[in-house]
Amino acid sequence: MTDQAPIQEKQLLLIKADYLARYGMEMDDWTAITMLDNKTEFEKMNIQLLANQRESKRLSETFKGSIKQIHFTSKPEAFRYGLGRSLPYAICTLILGILCYVYMSTYKDYENLKETVRRYRNVSSYENLISQGTLIEDEGVVYLILKPVKKGKHIFGQTYQFDERRKVVKVPLKRLE
């Protein structure tokens, strides 16, 4: 503070003298101190502003060489250029969208099939009945059409055999091996 004190005293006297010379009035010590503080802060801000301007100029010089301007003679030419720039991305996005759709729909089908198999444990035994059976709709009711079996000619999913002793219909589904 001892080195700073004479410098500050001198600056305060210069501020007071300048004010007296300009306006013909004496300035008190507190006003002079406030003006000196303001002057110091403005000098710091000015130094920062100059540093920012130098940095901004350096950055603009750096970017000036890396930016390429394109000029078009007509709107169709500009449209073709934009289409050419964005078309590969659009095609990739479309293909990815289709692949995601196919995957998700297949996944949903698989989940539905898995749930059906889990719910109906003996569904595999009904495979021939499902694949070869004939259905008709009559007055809002769906019927499975089966024909009586002819001697030893079981057709899986299409014929039945009536067991008179038990009074039941037997539908051949598959042959166990």
Disulfide bonds with the S-S distance in Angstrom:
none
